């Protein structure tokens, strides 16, 4: 396999952030030696999360074994996932928001042999259902644990306790027609064909759509990670991957335009 220098469109602060967490974890466990330093492990994990490189590609780029790549990724994703905020924390911290936007998305998977539970009739593909809450500016506030793709959005929202949490907090929530019947503070557009709606209903639906469009920015925040565009891991690990991505996305201090060096045999990672 050929190896070439590349780059990640992430700031060096992403690398420092994850490196510090890994170094602290190694110190707590009393680790004396690893094949890669904490900085190199961070770079490997960021390349996996951001670009969706396969284990074989990472093995060649970092000159380690496949099992080592698997352990490094599992460890780092677990450390990131525990830093993702839970629903109760988000509800408390964002109580000053004027409203929130609730929407669901399907993360495609390659486990087509799993059958019906993971097949989404709406999207006509296999995947995992993830519920997303965004603020009025389209910023990602919270992403739910993953459920099989066959689960309907309103059922997923009820399973995660989103509807009850929104009602208790008194948040005005905009959602699409998939959440019809949620009640409480959840507002959905009028149902029916456009030409059969009254002028007032059309105006309401148009305004409703403009507000919900902001929620697509939160979806884009997750989908910019190529890994989530086509998940090849076990479905039992997808929740931790979503949590890890959310922890990175919600860490505002990591924003920055600088690039970080990515897998390559002759490349030395920044701040590694």
N, C-alpha and C positions, 0 to 999 in steps of 0.2 A: 504494500500500500504506500502511495506517495504521501509525503508530509510537506506542507507549505505554511509559511507565516500568514496569520490572519489577524483580525481585530474584532472586538465586541463593541457595539454602540452603547456602552455603559460607562459611567464615570469611575474614576479610580476609588471614589468613596464607597461604591458598591463592594469593591474588592477589599478595602480596609474594614468595612462593616462586617462582612462574613469572615474575614481572616481573624478579627478580634474574637468573634464568637467561637470559632473553631479552636483558636489558641487557648482560650479560657476553658473550653471543654476538655482539651487534652491535658491541661494542667490539673484540672479537677480529678481526672481519672488517673493521673500519674503516668501518662504515656511517656516513654523514654525515647522511642524512635519510630518514625514512620517513613515509608518509601518516598513520600512527597511532603514538603513543608506545608504548614497551614496556608501559606499564601498560594502555593501551587494547587493545593486541594481546592481552595476557594475559586481559583481560575477555572479549574476543571468543572466544578459544579455550575458556575455561572455560564460557561459555554454550553453545558447541557440544558440548563433552564431557559436560556435566552435563544439559543440557536437550534435546540433539539437534536444535537449530534447523537449518533448511536454510540453504544458502548465500544464497538469495534473501532470507530473513528477516534474516540477519546483514548483508547488503548494505544493506538499507533502514535497519536500526537504527544501523549505524556509518557510513553514508554513504561507503562505498568500493565498488569494483568487485568483481564475482564472482571475477575472477582474483586480486585482492589477497586476498580472503578465503581462497581456496584456498591461496595461498602462505603466508599467516600461519599457517593451521592446520597445514599440512604441516610447516613449520619447527618450530613449538612442540611438536607431537606427537613429532617426531623427537628433540627435546631431552629430552623426558620419557621416551621409550621407552628411551634408552640408560642411564637411571638405574634402570630396573627390574632387580632382582637376577636372576642366572641360577641354574640348578638347583644347580650346584656350590657357589655361595655360600650358598644356602639350606640345603643339606645340612650345610655346615660350621657355619653360624651357629646352626642349630636342633638341634644334636646333643644338647643337654640335654633336649629334649622327651621326654615319656614315650611318645608315639606321635603319628602324623599321620593325617590323613584324606584319602583320594584319591577324587576324583569328577570326572566329566566333565559339561560343559554344552554346549548348542547355542546359538550366537548367530545369530538369524534374519537372513537377508539378503533383498534384493529381486531378486537375480539368478536368477530362475527359469528364464530362457532358457539358463542354463549347463548345465542338464540333470543327469544322473545323479550325477556326482561330488559335488555339493553337496546332494543330497537325502538326508535322514535318514529311513529307514524306521521308526525307533523314534518319532520326533517327528512324522512325517508333514508335514514342511516342509523348505524349503531353508535351509541354514545352514552355520556353521563350527564344528568340534569344538574345544573348548578344555578342557584338563585343569587341574584346580585342586588344590593341596595346602593343607590348613588345619591349624592346630595344635589341641590339645585344647580350646581355648576358642573355636574357630570363627574365629580370626583368619586372614586370607588371608596365606599365606607365599609362594606362587608361582603364576603362571598361565602356561601353556605357549603357544608359538606356535600359531596357528590352522591347522587342517587341514580339508580338505573334510568336510562333514557326513556323508557316506557311510562314513567311517572309523569302525570300531568302537572303543569305549573302550580295550579291552586292546591293540589294535594301535596306537592313538595313544600309549598309555603306553610301549609298547616302542619306538616310533619316536623318542620324545623321550628315551629312556634312563632313564625314571623307575624302572622295575622294578629295573634293575641298580644304580642309585644308592641306592635304598632298601635293597637287599640288602647292598651294600658298607658302608653306614652302620650296618646292623643295626637300622634303625628298625622298630618294630611299626607296621603300616599297616592301617587299616580301610578296606574298599572294598565296593561292592555286587556283585551277581552278574555284572555285566558284566565283571568282572576275573577270573572263574573261569579257572583254569589259569595264573595269574601265578606262583604258587609263592613260595618264599622266605618273606619276612616279611609278605607281603600276606595278610590274613585276610578271607575272604568268608563270607557266611552259608550255612547248609545249603540245598541245592537240593531242591525238591519242594513239592507242595501242602501248605498249612498243616494240613489235616485228616489228612494221611498222615505227618506228622512225629511223632516221639516227644515226650513232655513235655519231656525234656532239650533236644532240638533246638529246640523252640519257645522255650524260655527263652533259649537262646543267641542265636537269631535276634532275639528281642525286645530283648535287651541290645545286640546288634550294631546294631540300628536306632536305638536311643537315642543311641549314640555317633556314628553316621554323621549323625544329624540336626544335630549341631553344625556339620558341614561345609556345611550349607545357608546358614549365616550368611556364609561366605566367598563363596558364590555371590551372595548378596544384596548383598555389598559391590560386586561388579561390576555387577549388574543395577540398582542404584540409579541408575547412569548411564543415562539414557534413550537415549543414543546406541546402547548395546549391546543394547537391546531390539529394534531394527530397523535394521540397518546398511544404508546406502544407498551406501557407497563401494565402490571396487574391492576384490575379495577379496584382492589382493596387498598392500593397505594395512591389513588388519584386524589383523594381528599387531602392527604399530606402535601401533594404537589400543588394543589390549589392554595392551600394555606401558606406554603412557602412563597409562591408567587405574590400572594396578597401581602405578606409581610414585607417583601421588597418594594412593592408598589406603594404601600402606605407609609413607608419610611421616607418622609419628605426630605430629610437631610441628604438623601442619596441622589437627588436631582443634579444633573450636570452634563455638559456636552462632551467631556473628554472621553477618549476611547481607551479601552484596556486591551492589551495584547492578548490574543487568544491562541489556541493550540498550534504548535509548530515546534519542530525539534530544535531549531536554533533560535527560539524566541525566549527571552527572559521576561517573566511577568512583572508588571509594575507593582512596587511595594510588596513583593512576595517575600 
